[in-house]
Each structure stands twice: as structure tokens, then as C-alpha cells.
Amino acid sequence: MASPAIEVAVGDRTVRISNPDRVYFPETGHTKRDLVDYYLAVSDGIVRALRDRPCMLHRFPKGVAEKKVHQKRVPAGAPEWLETVRVHFPRYDRTADELCVTEPASVVWAVQMSTVEFHPWNSRRADTERPDEWRIDLDPMPECAFDRVRRVAGVVQELLAELGAVGWPKTSGGSGIHVYVRIRPDHGFTEVRRAALAFAREVERRAPDDVTTAWWRKDRDPAKVFVDYNQNARDHTIASAYSVRGVPTATVSTPIAWDEVPDVDPRELTIATVPARFARLGDLHAGIDDAPFAIEPLLEWADRDEREGAAAPPEED
């Protein structure tokens, strides 16, 4: 039977939560109410990660053991205070009004709608066609140990430092590591993706035994880390900082300090442990907007690579 609805005060808003005792994570026993409480505990961090970005929602109406729904459009009947941003999908010549988080109540409303994961664009509503976030996704192939991901993250850190760029690492909530770099919104998605590929190729040159940039999965060594530059393509999204992941263990994509990378165990960063960590450390990505990077050096690398015979980026998938 459904449990009685509750009302949750979120700042000046009141959000009604239906069936708060529904178990979303069977392995841990965490409920919908637990998910609300988690996002309230990290509200400063999750709002900073999502603020003003079009956001796709990964909803699990019956919990993470059941079917997932990818929700782009905010449904009719959403509260009038909820903000949205209209985005265009050229492939289908359609538009969608996606959630645009501006306050913690927006996040709690999404949880009421059975959202577990938040997947924002890497651009903001001021100009959705010009990204202000470059995403470095270290995605281990099936036979790749996490120690190798850690090593590659170290190479990424060194290379960013040489470029004068500030990288902000986080666990993916799965088996990888993400590094975000705030960039100036001077270029479109195609150029940002091209710059990301040039960076990935340089990481591969420096760690050829650990890294692959092969486009086709069949061409990748199953024991290497794929530096997934395609996460910078238009309308490609990955779980935000502080997003819970839709897995039985309720792991969280968690910001970490660079000096944590050698020892971090993503399995320990969960809905149960991250709130206390957040209360102790605050948001480790709090300064992410303070040092935007200009990607022109990476575009010069891309020009060089192509002059030397490297293939241009494949068509966006």
C-alpha cells in the first residue's frame, strides 16, 4: 500500500511528496523520503552543479530495480514557480522545455517526480548553444582496474596544470572519474568537442599503455581507460556532481580533492555517507566558476593533429 503523502518545507516553498516510504534502493533500503533528505543535505552543491542548465531527469517510478524513464520535458501540471529552458533538437526538429534548476525546491520537486539522477547540459540557458563546461570522462573498459583510472586522472591533472586550466574531479558514481573544467562560452559544441578530442589524444600519447581514444568500442582495448570526449557533444549529458546514481548501492557522483584520487573508493560514497562528508568539507566544487579557461590552445592542438594526419572527429553519435 502507498504511504500517506507528506509536505516538505524547502526554503519558501512547500513540496508535496507522495508515497515517501516507497523503497527506491532495495539493496540498501533507502526510500523516496531518504532521497529527498539526501538532496536537501547537499542542496548547495547540487544546485550549483545544475544551476541554469537544461537538465534531463532519469526517473525510476518503481525504484532502481525497475525500468528507468528518461524525461526531457517538464510535464503539464508542474508548479508555476518551477523554471524551465527551451532547447531545440535539430535531428527531430523538435523543442522541449527542460527543467532549469535555480533553487533546492526544484530538485525536491524532481524527486517527487521519481527522479534519482540529474543529467545537465554543459551549457546554460543564457546561450544553450555555447558550452561553459568541458567534461573529461575517464571511462574504464570492462577489464580495466580502477587503479588504472586513478593513474590516468593523475596524467589529466598534470596536463591541465601545464595548460593553466583548473580541473575539478569527481567520482562518476560508477567505475570512472570525471574532471570538469569551466570554460569561456566562446565556442559551439562542435569546437568544444574537437578541443576535448585533442586533449584526449595528448593524454593517450603520455599514457599509451593505459588510455584509448578509439571511437568504436570494438577497437578499444578492454583493459584501458577510454577518454570519452564525446560527452561534450550537443545534448550529451552525464550525471552531475552530487547526483545519486540509479544503482542498487545508491552511490553518488561525488566531488573529490585531487589528493584524494590515489585512494578514493567510489563504492564508499553513497546516499548514506555523502551528507556527513558534505557537512564536514562543504562543496569541493564551490570555486568552479572562478577560473574559466579559454580553449584556443586545445583547438591549436586539434589543428596540428589534423595536419599530421589524425582523423577529424567522427560525426556526433
Residue pairs with C-beta under 8 A, 6 or more apart in sequence:
2 18
2 19
2 22
3 19
3 20
3 21
3 22
5 16
5 17
5 18
5 19
5 20
6 16
6 17
6 20
6 33
7 14
7 15
7 16
7 17
8 14
8 15
8 16
8 17
8 36
8 40
8 108
10 40
10 103
10 104
10 105
10 108
11 103
11 104
11 105
13 79
13 81
13 103
13 105
13 108
15 105
15 108
15 109
15 112
16 112
17 32
17 33
17 36
17 108
17 111
17 112
18 112
19 32
20 31
20 32
20 33
20 36
21 31
21 32
21 33
22 31
22 32
22 63
23 29
23 30
23 31
23 63
24 30
24 31
24 32
24 34
24 35
24 60
24 63
24 64
24 116
24 250
25 63
25 64
25 248
25 249
25 250
25 271
26 63
26 64
26 65
26 248
27 248
27 249
27 250
28 248
28 249
28 250
28 270
28 271
28 272
30 250
30 271
30 272
32 111
32 114
34 271
35 111
35 116
35 244
35 271
36 108
36 111
36 112
37 275
38 244
38 271
38 274
38 275
39 46
39 104
39 107
39 108
39 111
39 242
39 244
40 104
40 108
41 274
41 275
41 278
41 279
42 242
42 274
42 275
42 278
42 283
43 104
43 107
44 282
44 283
45 241
45 242
45 255
45 278
45 283
45 285
45 286
46 101
46 104
46 107
46 118
46 240
46 241
46 242
46 243
47 101
47 102
47 103
47 104
47 106
47 107
48 241
48 283
48 285
48 286
48 288
49 118
49 120
49 240
49 241
49 242
49 243
49 285
50 101
50 106
50 107
50 118
50 120
50 240
51 101
51 102
51 124
52 85
52 100
52 101
52 102
52 124
52 125
52 126
53 85
53 100
53 101
53 120
53 121
53 122
53 123
53 124
53 125
54 85
54 87
54 98
54 99
54 100
54 120
54 121
54 123
54 125
54 128
55 98
55 99
55 100
55 101
55 118
55 119
55 120
55 121
55 240
56 70
56 71
56 72
56 98
56 119
56 120
56 237
57 70
57 71
57 72
57 99
57 110
57 113
57 115
57 117
57 118
57 119
58 68
58 69
58 70
58 71
58 115
58 116
58 117
58 118
58 119
58 246
59 68
59 69
59 70
59 71
59 113
59 114
59 115
59 116
60 66
60 67
60 68
60 69
60 114
60 116
60 246
61 67
61 69
61 114
64 116
64 246
64 247
64 248
64 250
65 248
68 246
69 114
71 113
71 115
72 96
72 98
73 96
73 97
73 98
74 82
74 84
74 97
74 98
74 99
75 113
78 109
79 109
81 105
82 99
82 106
82 109
83 99
83 100
83 101
83 102
83 106
84 97
84 98
84 99
84 100
85 97
85 98
85 100
85 125
85 128
86 95
86 96
86 97
86 98
87 95
87 96
87 98
87 121
87 128
87 235
88 94
88 95
89 95
89 96
89 235
99 106
99 110
100 106
100 125
101 107
101 118
101 120
107 118
110 118
116 244
116 245
116 246
117 239
117 243
117 244
117 245
117 246
118 239
118 240
118 243
119 237
119 238
119 239
119 240
119 243
120 237
120 240
121 128
121 131
121 235
121 237
122 131
122 132
122 133
122 134
122 135
122 192
122 232
122 237
123 129
123 130
123 131
123 132
123 133
123 185
123 189
124 132
124 185
126 185
127 185
129 188
129 189
129 234
130 185
130 186
130 187
130 188
131 183
131 185
131 187
131 188
131 189
131 192
131 232
132 182
132 183
132 184
132 185
132 292
133 180
133 181
133 182
133 183
134 180
134 181
134 182
134 183
134 192
134 195
134 196
134 232
134 293
134 295
135 178
135 179
135 180
135 196
135 231
135 232
135 238
136 156
136 167
136 178
136 179
136 180
136 181
136 196
136 199
136 200
136 227
137 172
137 176
137 178
137 227
137 228
137 229
137 231
137 238
138 149
138 152
138 153
138 156
138 176
138 177
138 178
138 179
138 225
138 226
138 227
138 228
139 172
139 176
139 225
139 226
139 227
139 228
140 146
140 148
140 149
140 175
140 176
140 224
140 225
140 226
141 212
141 220
141 221
141 222
141 223
141 224
141 225
141 226
142 222
143 222
143 223
144 175
144 222
144 223
144 224
144 225
145 223
146 175
146 266
148 210
148 223
148 224
148 225
149 175
149 176
149 177
149 225
150 177
150 261
150 262
150 264
151 207
151 210
152 203
152 207
152 210
152 211
152 225
152 227
153 169
153 177
153 179
153 261
154 261
154 262
155 203
155 206
155 207
155 210
155 211
156 167
156 179
156 203
157 167
157 169
157 179
157 258
157 261
159 199
159 202
159 203
159 206
160 166
160 167
160 179
160 181
163 293
163 297
163 298
164 293
165 181
165 293
166 181
166 182
166 291
166 293
167 179
167 180
167 181
167 258
168 179
168 180
168 181
168 182
168 255
168 284
168 285
168 288
169 177
169 178
169 179
169 255
169 256
169 257
169 258
169 261
170 177
170 178
170 179
170 180
170 241
170 253
170 254
170 255
170 256
170 285
171 177
171 178
171 251
171 252
171 253
171 254
171 256
171 264
171 266
171 269
172 178
172 238
172 239
172 253
172 266
173 239
173 243
173 244
173 245
173 247
173 251
173 252
173 253
173 254
173 266
173 269
174 245
174 247
174 251
174 266
175 266
176 225
177 261
178 238
178 253
180 241
180 285
180 288
181 293
182 288
182 289
182 290
182 291
182 292
182 293
183 192
183 292
183 293
183 294
183 295
184 292
184 293
184 294
184 295
186 294
186 295
187 195
187 295
187 299
189 232
189 233
189 234
189 316
190 316
191 295
191 299
192 232
192 295
193 229
193 230
193 232
193 233
193 313
193 316
194 299
194 302
194 312
194 313
195 295
195 298
195 299
195 301
195 302
196 229
196 231
196 232
196 298
197 213
197 229
197 302
197 313
198 298
198 299
198 301
198 302
198 305
199 227
199 229
199 298
199 301
200 211
200 213
200 227
200 228
200 229
201 213
201 301
201 305
201 310
202 301
203 211
203 227
204 211
204 212
204 213
204 227
209 224
210 224
210 225
211 224
211 225
211 226
211 227
212 219
212 220
212 221
212 224
212 225
212 226
212 227
213 226
213 227
213 229
214 220
214 226
215 314
220 226
229 313
230 236
230 316
230 317
231 237
231 238
233 316
233 317
234 316
236 316
239 245
239 253
240 253
241 253
241 254
241 255
241 285
242 252
242 253
242 254
242 255
242 274
242 278
243 252
243 253
244 250
244 251
244 252
244 271
245 251
245 252
245 253
249 267
249 270
250 270
250 271
250 272
251 266
251 267
251 269
251 270
251 271
252 269
252 270
252 271
252 274
254 266
254 269
254 274
254 277
255 283
255 284
255 285
256 264
256 284
257 284
269 277
306 312
